Amino acid sequence: MTCPICNKRKARRLCPARADSICTICCGEQREVTIDCPSDCAHLRASREYDSSRLVVDLETLPFKEAKFGRDFAKSKEPLLAAIEYAISGFAAEHRALVDTDVLAALRGLAETYQTQTSGIIYEKPIDHALQRDLYLALKTAIADFRRKFEQHAGVASLRDSEVRDSLIFLTQLSAVYQNGRPKGRAYLDMIRAQFPKEEFQKAASSIVLP
């Protein structure tokens, strides 16, 4: 059987996205480019493990490269980070077309909004891409809900805009590191979704409990 993509090489590898066999070269070249690979594809997982083993972070190319975070940052902001990642995961469950570049754009846009806000300027840069804009608004709502619950929690001080800004910048940098740049790539999305049971995406975001 000839590979239906290149029409040259022998089809040796079953592609679950196409429900057909393709050649190994097309699998490697078209994975998350023209092929919308499911997250449980064994070949996709193997390629991500390989990419992770060779990952080199260039700090100069990171968004908000001037922002540096210590090792304890994620732990200290865990509830807020979890709320944002939960909102992203829930949105992705409802919008199958969402990919890592969309998440990066939405996180970056919202981080920039909070960055200007903390400097005393109220300004939101519009996002033209509809799906990215919808995620931006969903995250904005999730943060507002988290803030309301946070501030109602007995003995907990109010949540500062600077804390939200830093959390968004941290996640923006994280998504920039883990996304592979492929048009249909979801490496970062799959990483954060793995933190939550699949059935959680059928529940309301209110299931996140403050410590």
C-alpha positions, 0 to 999 in steps of 0.5 A: 500500500502506498502512502496516501499523502506523498503517493511515493513511499510504502505506508507502514504506520497507522495514523489515528487522525486519518484512520489510515496508514501513512509512511514514516516520513510523512508522519514525521513531517506532517505531524501537527502540521497538516495532520491534526494528531489526537493527543493519545497517538503513540507516535505523537507522544514519542516525538514529544518525549524526544523533543523534551529531551533536546529542549533548550530554552533561549531566555532572550526569545521568551515573551516578557524576557525581563520578567524572572521567576524563582523556583518557588513562584509556581508553588506560591501562586498555585491556586491562581495558576491552577484556576487559569490552567483549568479555564484554558483546559475547559475552553479547549474541551469546548473548542477542539480547534484551539491550539498552543499558538492560540493559548499563547496569544490569549495569555500574552494579550491578557498579561499585557493588559494587566501589565498596563493596568498595574502601571496605572493605564487602563488599556486593552489591545484588541485581539483580531483572531476570534478563537483567541479573543474568546479565550482571552475573555474566558480567562478574564472572566475566570480570573474575576471569579477567582478574585471574588472567591479569593477576597471572600475567603476568610482571613485572605487579603485581596488579590493584587493586580500585580499578582495576576500580571505575574501569574499570566506572564509566568504562564505565557513564558511556560506556553512559549517554552512548551509549544513547538510552533507547529500549526496544529501543535498542542504540546502545552495544552496537553501538558496542562490538561493532564493535571485534571481528570477528564471528567472535570471538564464537565463541571463548573470552574467553581470546583477549584477550592481555595486553600 
